[in-house]
């Protein structure tokens, strides 16, 4: 099965998937958050083929998620550092880890516990909240077409609206 490209899809989730792509890329980003910087360290930790790692690192650099910087050693040695755009993925990775902790491993079996470096306390779970701090669930939310919506997104909203209307009848 060929990889489908999402670069022409008018959807924030599709565009995020296009930028950081498959599971290898997300694991590379995870490792970068843990402090891994060098190709050989990514390769050793992930057990990923060198050609795939080369491709994924280049994709992350091309999308501005990682910077490739000269390590300052003799010969061609580079390190990969998270950019501001890469650092902004922290809530995404945190949400994925928290979901897995709850639904895959279960409470008390988490592989990684994240704490505040200053006070040692466990970081509270991510929550969606309103401006006034009220926690919200999916049922509290309403999605509307944005100014950048294209015909495909309008069609999605039309189909979803028809289904909601049928379910409410």
N, C-alpha and C positions, 0 to 999 in steps of 0.2 A: 504494500500500500504506500503510495507516494504521500509525502508531507504536503498538506494543503497550506497555501500561503494565505495570510489574513491581511496583508498590507492594503488591500483595496476595500476591506470591510469597514463600514462606518459604525464602529462599536468600540467603546473604551476597553472592554475586556478582550476583544479580538486584537486590538492594537497592543495591549500589554503582552499578550501571548506572542505576537509577532516580534516584539522587542526582546523579550527574554526567553521565549520559545519553549523548548522541551524540558524534561526533567533534569537533563545534564546541566543545562544552563542555570536552573534554579539551585542545583546542588553546588555549582561553582560559586554562585552568589552567596549561598549559605557559608561555604568555606571561606570566602573573602571576609564575611562578617566575623568569622572566628579568627581571622588574622593571617590566613594563608595568602601568599603573594606570588610565589614562583610557580612556573609551569611544572617543574618536576614535583613540587609538593602537591599541587592539584592532582597530577597524574597518579602519584603514589597513593594519596588518600582515597581517591575515587575509584581507582582501578580502571580508568577510562582509557580507551585507545588514544594514542597520540594524535592521530589525524582528526578524530572527533573532538578532542580537547582543543586542538589548534583552531578548528572551525568555530566551536562555541565561544572561545575566548575572543576571536576576531569579531564575531557577531555582537558580543557584549561591548566590545570597544567601539564598533561601528555605530551602535545605538547609544553610545555615551554613558553606559552603565559602569564600565570599567575604563580606567586609563592605563595605557601601556607605557611604562617609564623605564628609562635606562637605569639598571641597578648600580652602575658606576664601577663594575668590575671589568677585568680584562676579557675581551671577547664579547660576543653578543649575548648579554645577560639582561633579561627584562623582568620587571615585576608588574603585577596587575593590582591596581588600587581602585577601591570603590570611589566613584564620583559622587557629587551631590545627588544626582539622579539615581545612582545605585543605592546610596544611603536611604533615599526615600522609599525603598522597597522593604525597609524594616517592618512596617505594619503588615505588609503582605505576608512575609515569611512568618511573622509572629502569629497571624491569624491561622496560617496553615499548620504551624506547630501546635497551637492550642486546639484546633479541630482534631488533629491526630491524637494528641494526648487524651482528649475526651472520648473519641469514637473508635480509636484503634487500640491504644495501649490501656486506657482506663486510668482513673485516678489512683495515684500511688504507684504507678508503673511508668511514669514519664522518663524518657531517656535523658532529657536535659531540663534543668530547672534554671530559670533566668531570675536573677536578683539585682536589686539596685546596688551599684558599686559603693555608694556612699553609706547606706544604712544596713545593707545585707538582707533587706526584706524582699520577699518574693514580689515580682511585678504583678499587679492585678491583671486579670483577663481583659482583653480588648472589649469594648462595648460601643455600640452605636448610640449616640446621645444627641438630643436637640441642643440648641443654643443655651437653654435654661438648665441643662443637665439631666433631663428626663430620658431614661433608657427607652429605646424603641426596638420593635421587632419588625419583621417583614410586613405584618398586617397593619402597622402604623405608617408605612411608607407609601408614597404615590410617585410613580415615575412619569415624567412629562417629556415631550420632545424638546430637545435643546436647539439653539440657533444653528448648530452644525449638522443637524439631522438630515440625512439624504432620503431618497425614495425607498431604499431598502429598510431603513429604520422606521419610516412612516408605515410601511406595509406590516412590519412586525407589530407595531402598536395597534394597527387596524385588526389584525388577526387576534391578538391578545384581548382586545376590547370586545370582539365578537364572542370569544369564549367566555369571558367574564359575564357578559349579558346572558348567554345561554345557561350558565351555572347559577345565576341569580334568579332565573325564572322558575 
